[in-house]
Amino acid sequence: MGLSAGATGVLGTSGKLVIIALMFIGRVGILSFGLAIISRGRNGARRLDDSELTY
């Protein structure tokens, strides 16, 4: 598919961006991608206490 079929050559910019997003999600995995989006909004940055560090 893709360039060998000539389908992406006729797509506009928005169509190409959709293809890029779908390929990225397919590569990363839908569950990993969803968990990353959900956890980013919930926790934010987390700082470690000295008691959590192992030496």
N, C-alpha and C positions, 0 to 999 in steps of 0.2 A: 504494500500500500504506500501511501505517501508520495515521495518524489517519483518513484518508479511508475506509479499509476497516473501521475500528473495531476492528482487531486489538489494538492496543496498549492500548486502554482496559480490556480484561479481563485483562491480564497483571498479575502480582504484581510486587513490587519486584525480586526476583531476575531475573525475565524481562525487565524493563525495563533492568536493568543489562547483561544479555547483549546486548540490542539496541543499547545505547549503545556497548559495546565493539566489536561487529561493525561498526557504522557508522564508528567511529573508525579501526579497522584498514583498512576499505575505503577511507576517505578518504586516509589516510597511505600506504597501500600495504603489502602483506604483507611484502615484502622489506625495505623501509625500517624497518618496525616490528621485524622480527626482528633486523636488524643493530643497531639501537639497543639492544635488550635484551641481545644477546650482548656487544657492545662495552662496555656500561656495567659489566658484571660483571668483565670481563677487565682493562681498563686503569685504571679509576678516574680520579681527577683527575691531570692531567699538567701539570707546571710547565715553562716554557720557560727554557732557559739563555740567557745574554746572547749567545752565539754564534748562536743561532737567530733573534734579532730582527733585522729589517731597518729601517733608519732612512730 
